[in-house]
Amino acid sequence: MKLLLTSGGITNTSIRDALVDLLGKPIADSTALCIPTAQWGYRSGPISAQTFVTGRPWGRMTSLEWRSLGVVELTALPTVGADAWVPWFQDADVLLVAGGEATYLCHWMRESGLADLLPSLTETVWVGVSAGSMVMTPRIGDDFVQWPSAPDDRGLGVVDFSIFPHLDVFPENTLAEAERWAAGIGLPAYVLDDDSAVTVSGGTVEVVSEGQWHHLPRYRGGAGPPA
């Protein structure tokens, strides 16, 4: 699987160009599935239909000129049957994964069976916004856990680094706070503002940015992954 791990979505030309490079073809020739599941982990109420259609909660991703765009709710997949939903993912060029609560998303990726399917989707592009990116990391950090039923702060561990999103977007998302967070995680980490993203393809990790980003090495004495 190819990854485009964003903080704020497709917010500038550089990130859009990175998406096209990962797809290997124009957006207009590509089929996409949108996954809104992480939104429900916040318990903040229904998503506005207007913002859903315009694509704002998905970092403008759902408003791009896709050949086709579907919506798949992971919590429904166990009732549908793998024989029905697995081909949906196999046929998609890209998965657009909304932000929200990363541990809730992680839970339903495992429960639905999508996490087990991912290794076989070698040519599929995963585009995450915020929690949709953080879920691919080994840990998100206790600061970002808001789902009351989360057993810990672990993600799927598809990559070997963590992500601190929305640098300077919110008052509490400062570089100093990111450094404190990283020391508690004990893993290398990327600190991204909403004009920055990380691509992962063929074992190569690159940063794409028209804004501010930082790479934090593994801090000595960090807690490391939970047992």
N, C-alpha and C positions, 0 to 999 in steps of 0.2 A: 504494500500500500504506500502511496505517496501522500505526504502530509503538508498542508499549509496551515500552520498554527498561528492564528492572528489574535490580537487583543481586541480590536474593534471591528474587524471585518475587512471588506474590500474597499478601503478608504482612500486609496490613491492609485495613480497609474502604475507605480512600481509593483505594488501588491497584485494588481490586476494582471500585469504582464507575467508575474511569477505564476499565477493561476493558469494562464494560457500555456505557459511553458510546461507545466506539470501535466495538463490535459493533453498536450501534443496536437491540439486542434482548436479552432475558434470556439468561443462560448456558444455561439449560435448553432453550432453543430453538436452540442453536448447535451446529454440528458442528466438531470439532477433530481436527487431526493432530499427533501428538507426534514430534519429531525428536531422537533421542538421540545423533546422530553425534559431537558434540564430545567426548563421554565417552571415546571410543576414543583420542583424541590423547594422553591422559595415560599410557597403557600401565600402568594401575594394576590391571588384572585385571577380571573380569566384574562387571557391576552386580548388586547384590543384588536378587533377585526380589521380596523383601518391600518394600524401599524403592521399587522401581519401581512396584509396585501402589499403595502408599500415597501416592505422589506427592512424597515428600520431596526427591529430587534435582532435581525440576522445580519447586521453590518452591511446592509444593502445587497446582500447576496441573492435573496429571492427576487429582487427586482432587476437582475441582470437578464440579458436576452437569451435565456436558455431555449434550446429546441423544445424541451418539455420539462416540466417541474411538478413533482409529486410531493406529497406530505406523508410521512410515516411516523406514527406514534408507537414508540417501543413498548409501552405498557400494554398495548393491544396485541402484540405479536404472539404471546403464548396462547391466545384464544383463536388465532388464525390458522396456525399450523405451518411448519417450516416448508412443506411442499409448496405452499402458496407464496410465502414472503421471501424465501431465499432467492428465487429468480428475480424479484424486484431489485435486490441489491446487486446481483450479478450483472444485470443489464444496465445499471446506472454508471455513468462516467464519473460522477462526483456526488459525495455526500456532504450536505451543508448542515452543520451541527450548531444549533443555537446555544447561546450562553444561558446561565442560570446557576444551578447548584451541581457542582461537578461530582460529588459523591452519589447523589441521587441518579445522575446520568450513568455513572459507572455501575451502580447496582442494576439498573434496568438493561444496560448493555449485556451484563452477565446473565440476568434472568431470562432475557428474550432469546439469547443464543447468538446475538450479533457479535459479541466479543470473540466467540469461537470461530465465527465465519471470517473475521477480518484477515487472518493470514493468507487466505485463499484469494483475496481481492487484490492481487498484485498490481494491477494497472489502474485501480480506482483511486481517485483523489479525495482525501478527507480534508475538508475545510472547516476548521473550528473557529468559533468566536468565544473568547474568554473561557468559560467553563468547558465549552466544546473543544478547546485546545488543551486545557489543563487535565482533562480526563485521560489523555494519552500519556501523562507523566507518571512517575512512580509515586509521588506524593504531592498534594496541593497545599499542605500546611494547615494547622488547626485554625488559623485566622480566617480561612475561607470556607470552613465547614459550617453550614447553616441548616442542614437537614437533621432533625432531631434523632432520626433512626440510624444515622451513619455510625458504623462500628469503629471507624478510624478515618484517617485522611488519605488513604491510599487510592491511587488511580490504577489504570491498566498497566502502566509500565512499558508501553510500546517504545518510548524513547527513554534515555537515561539521564534526562535533565528535568528540572521543574520550571514552571513559568509563573512569573508575577505580572499580571496584566494591568492595564489602565494606569500606567505611570503618570502622575500629576493630573489625571482626569478627575479624581476625587481628592479631597483634602488629606485623607489618611494614606493615600497611595503615593508616598514620597520615596525617594531613593533610600533615605535613612531607614524607613520602615521596611523596605524590601531587603536591605542588608540584615536587619534584625530577623526577619522572616527566614531568610536563607540560612542564617546561622543555626536556627532551630531545626531546619530540614536536614542539613548536612549533605546536600547534593549540589552539583553545579546547577546554575539557574540562569535563565534569561529574564531580564526586566524589560518589558515592552510598553511603549505608549501606544495609542490607538492608530498611529501611522506606521507601525512596525509589525513584523511577522517573522516566523522561522519556517523555513522549508526543510523537509527531510525527504531525500530521494536517493535510492541506491547507496545508502549508508553515508551520504554527504549531507551535512547540516550547514545551512547558510542563513544569514539574517538579511531580510529585505526591509528597507526603511526609508521613509522620507521624514522621519521624526527623530525621537530620542530612544535609545536602547542601551542596555548594559549587560555584559556577561559577568556573572559572579562565579568564581571558582568554588569548589567544595570547601567549606569552612572547616578547619580543624576543630575537633571537639563537637561537631554537629551530631545530632541524635541519630541520623541515618534512618533507613526505613524501619517501620515497626516490625517486631517479631511476628 
